Amino acid sequence: MNRNLFLSSLMALTLTSTTLLATDDKDKEVKIKTSAICEMCKARIEKNLAFEKGVKEAVLDVDTKVVTIKYNPAKTDVTKLKANITKTGYDADEVAADPKGYDKLPSCCKKGGMAHH
């Protein structure tokens, strides 16, 4: 009986230690306001962020123009994430879109572009 209790306690302690270790390497989440307009913008931003090292998930809400990014802080940071978005041709919070990236966007995805029907 004592041996089973000891093994159960040891197992519980091991699981608790593993959980604590996993919590230390936690992914972070950031919300960045963009100048995205439509579903094409959404697809372009999400696709380019997917190729960014350390990005786990990127989801853009077209209505609010906010992209929510889950990332590994050991592999990337907010500055790099914003740079990715601006190079794609969109504003990222206070950082203006890169002119070369912006010029490559379809005219409908530029500020003041025609809405998609």
Stockholm file with secondary structure:
# STOCKHOLM 1.0

chainA/1-117         MNRNLFLSSLMALTLTSTTLLATDDKDKEVKIKTSAICEMCKARIEKNLAFEKGVKEAVLDVDTKVVTIKYNPAKTDVTKLKANITKTGYDADEVAADPKGYDKLPSCCKKGGMAHH
#=GR chainA/1-117 SS CHHHHHHHHHHHHHHHHHHHHHHHTCCEEEEEEBCCCSHHHHHHHHHHHHTSTTEEEEEEETTTTEEEEEECTTTCCHHHHHHHHHHHTCCBTTBCCCHHHHHHSCGGGSTTCCCCC
#=GC SS_cons         CHHHHHHHHHHHHHHHHHHHHHHHTCCEEEEEEBCCCSHHHHHHHHHHHHTSTTEEEEEEETTTTEEEEEECTTTCCHHHHHHHHHHHTCCBTTBCCCHHHHHHSCGGGSTTCCCCC
//
